């Protein structure tokens, strides 16, 4: 097959880089079509691990510097995983992150990596939203995207009709500061965030508890990935069952 620069309408995508490709092979080996390796990376420790995983999983691989450059436009990318896009469903009775119309691929990748770091493995995206399989998202997550469940929803009502999680909505016009929030540890929650530029509009207000992350007046708002990280950390600390790396 002639592989081409990534487009959203393709039925496959790529993991750019050694570590994201290792994560792909560890967690989604069933969707891997092929692995490309760069000649400069031969004898690299990470590449050796990729070769071992490919051999054990009977995944074909080839050294192809020209194709890697065509796909990535980078001279220092030593591995590319080619994988089929796949479907996954959010798990009921688990905590969720819900993003309404995220548009920045770097932010989305960072959010996914942060989620995994704090033990949340379910991400809902309200359309329209960034393509989670875009290589920039995969790279931004450092392969953490392969560890989580991701579902797209047409609107917030479709999500609410399927899940009974308590909703905490992060809105700049809320009067309730994040640090004053308490939770029932027997009740699963969903943390809901809006678009990078516009946030959540007023129709979200009555769907749950609206919160704000206080910050100085010298900025208008926090970056979305930072806001999600702060919120996840706070809620994770409230959950006594979560084990932290210290």
Secondary structure, 3 states (H helix, E strand, C coil): CCCCCCCCCCCEEEEECHHHHHHHHHHCHHHEEEEEECHHHCCCHHHHHHHHHHHHHCCCEEECHHHHHHHHCCCCCCEEEEEECCCCCCCCCCCEEEEECCCCHHHHHHHHHHHHHCCCCEEEEECCCCCCCCHHHHHHCCCHHHHCEEEEECCHHHHHHHCCCEEEEECCCCCCEHHHCCCCCCCCEEEEECECCCECCHHHHHHCEEEECCCCCCCCCCCHHHHHHHHHHHHHHHCCCCCCCC
